[in-house]
Amino acid sequence: MPVPNIVTDARGLMQKAVEHAQGQIFKVRTGRASGSLVENLKIEYYGAPTPLGQVGSISTPDARTILIQPWDRTTLGAIEKAILASDLGLNPNNDGSVIRVPIPPLTEERRKEFVKMCKKYAEEGKVAVRNVRRDHLEALKVAEKKESFSEDDRKRGEDEIQKITDKFIKDIDVILAAKEKEIMED
């Protein structure tokens, strides 16, 4: 595999690792209501675990409430159960046709817990990026021996992969800093 292909592959995998970390970080709730908090919760729907976002509409009528309106009212109990079983610490109110989920204001202690959780997700993302770097640096060494491209080409590839790694790690830090600010200032 030529050097540019190895570098391109590394870039794509690192991008996916950053996107995954970003998704995990964005799921962590702030004091504001957001449909993304609950849309991926799995509920039992006709015997299959189904994301909540696929069984009803999720809206935020105000900054402190999530409104879930299922398309099939028989799912109300399952939705309520899924929210209670999640680690979000939310208490849904079921009125027979919709579920209202009030978002309580965050205490200072809870905010710090959420920041800690975000840092954990960011670190997992960075580890994933570094693992991609390690694997592709190894692939460059193997390819150099097999395909006999020069040591200079391998070194250029290694430098390029390191630059990409640094960029994606910085991207994760920026995402984390923004989320941390959002959590602490609500």
N, C-alpha and C positions, 0 to 999 in steps of 0.2 A: 504494500500500500504506500503510495507516494506521500511525502511529508504534508503537502497541502490537504490531502484527504484526512490524515490523522488529526491535523489541527482543526479542520472543519467539524469533524466528528466530536472532538473534545468541546468545541464551542457550543454545539447543539446540546450535548448532554449537560454541560454546565448551565446553559440557559434553562433547561428543564428543572434542574435542581433549584435554581433561584426562583423560578415560578412556583414550584411546590412550597418552598419556604415562605414565599410571599403569601400564598393562599392560606397556609397555616397561621401566619401572623395576622392576616386580615380577619380571620375567623374569631380571634380573641376579642371579646366584647369590650367596648368602652361604655361610658355612661349613656350613650345614645342608642336608640333602637335601630336595628338594621336587619333586614330580611336574611342577610347572609349568615346571621347567627344560627338560624334554624333550618335553612333551606336544604342542607345536606343530612339532616337527622334522618335515620332510617326508621320507617314505620312498617308494621306488618300489614300488607295490602294484598288481599286474595292469596295469602300464603307465601308471598315473596317480599323480602325486604326492599322497600322502595323509598327513594329520597322524598322528603316532605315537599320539596318544590315541584314534584311531579303529580301530586294528588290534590293540589289546591293553589289558590293565589295567596301570596304573602305580601302584605303592604305595611307601611309605617304611617298611620294617620297623624301621629305627632312624635316628638323626639323621645318620648318615654314609653311608647306602646308599639308592639308588633301585633298585627291583625292577620289571622290565618283563616281563610274561607275555603274549606274543602269543597271539591266538586261533588263528592259523595258524602252525605252526612253520616253514613255508617262508620266513617273513619275518624270521627271526632274523638272517640275514646282512645284509639290507637295513637293519634297525634298527641293527645294530652299525656298519655303514658310515656311516649318517646321523649317529650320535653322534660318531664319529671325525672326520667332515668338518665338524662344527659348530665354532664358535669358543668352545665351552665349556671346552675343555682337559680333557675327561674320557676315561678309558680303560675301556670296557665289558668285562665278563667274560661270555662266552657259554658256558653249560654244556650246550647242546643242547636245553634246554626253557625256560629263562628267561635273561634278561640282568640281571646285577647291575652297577650302576654305582657304584663307591665314590667318595665325595666327599672329596677330600683337604683337610686343613686349609689355610686361606688364610695365605699369608705377608703380612707388612706391606705389601710392595711390590704384591702382587696385590690386596690390599684397596683400596689407593689407586687402582689402575687401575679397579677396579669402581666406586668412588665417582666417578671422573672420567667413566666411561661413563654413570652415572646422571645426573650433572650435564648431560651432553650431551643425554640424552633429555628432561630437564626443560626445558632451554633450547629444544629443538625444540617442546615443548608450549607454552611461553610465546609463541614466535614465531607458532605457529598461532593462539593466542588473540588476539594483537595483529593478525594479518592479518584475522581475523573482525571485530574492532573497526573496523579501517580500512575494510573493505568496507561495513560497515553504517552507518558514519558518512557515507560517500559516498552510500549508498542513501537516507539521511535527506535529504541536500541535494537529490538528484535528485527525491525524492518531494515535497519542499517546493515546488519549482518547478512540477512537473507538477500536483499535486493542490491546490496553494494552501492548505495548512494553514499556520498562523502560524509566525513565526520562534520564538516562545516554545515552541510545541509541539516544534519541531526541537531547540531547546536542551534542553528537558526530556528528550527522547529521547537526546540526546548524553550528558547527565549520567547517565541510567539505564544506558546502554551502558558508560560509563566505570566505574560502580560494579560492574557485573557483571564487567567485565574485571579490575578490582582483586581482586575476590573469587576468581575462578578462578586468577589468578596466585598469590595467597596459598595456595590449595588445592594447587597444584603445589609450592610451597615447603615446605608441611607434609609432603606425600608424600615429597619428596626428603630432608628432614631425618630423617624416620623411617627411611627406607631406609639413609641414611648411618650413622645410629646403629647399626642392625642389622648392617651390614657391618663396622663398626669394632670392635664389642664381642664378636663371636663367639669 
